[in-house]
Amino acid sequence: MANEEEKEAAGRAAAKLVRDGDIVGLGTGSTAYFAVVALGERVKAGLKIIGIPTSVRTADLARSVGIPLTTLDENPEIDITIDGADEVDPKLNLIKGGGGALTREKVIATASRKMVVVADSGKVVAVLGKFPLPVEVIAFARTVVERKIVSLGGSPKLRLKADGSPFVTDNGNEILDCSFGKIADPPALARELSGTPGVVEHGLFIGLAKLAIVGRGKSVDEIQAKPTRRKRAQTKRVRTKRPSRKWQTKRPRS
């Protein structure tokens, strides 16, 4: 119950950040659910927004609470996205995809001016990797991608439904849940996976979240993304050699 309270507190706090006239990315998952419900309540009270859902499931929920929907074709720029995460590290790097919507979630996050992550306190970790990393793959390439993931130190497992058949995403693809243990360098792993043919998308969200709202009991904490420091360009001083004395002409004596 405490976990649900934290999720609801985080979701409702994030919903308050949405302003009149915003185009809003609507996330998928148990914490994003509360944000969508809270936004529906605000819409009924007069808030004017349009939502873009990250999954069929979220689209159904948004319609049920009265949020009007649009598409990326009609509105390719999003003002704010509220979405959950399976893990959040101190730099606001994320593992997402436990709900199976990672590809659409990343597209929406990338198209957003601001991505706000909502989570309960159990999702905040020092280092990403305890939660298996979801990787969406085309079925044709699954075996090849599995071999690549093993070479990177991961242990892939095909996600299955309750009846034992492969889980299929809204995009018609399969998901490998990959155990890597502690991920020492998330950006490097993200680059390797992104460059692997057959990988549609992976659940490492690097540098996309601007703010995390974390439920702790019935209250919330806010974690801001720290701006990356730019290294100062160092200019080398070039020493000019003085001409050797033996080449200097002697001044004639008067």
Helices and strands as residue ranges (DSSP letters): H 2-15, E 23-26, H 30-44, E 50-53, H 56-64, E 80-84, E 87-88, E 94-95, H 102-110, E 115-120, G 121-123, E 133-137, G 139-141, H 142-151, E 155-158, E 174-179, H 186-194, E 199-202, E 204-205, E 211-216, E 219-224, G 245-247
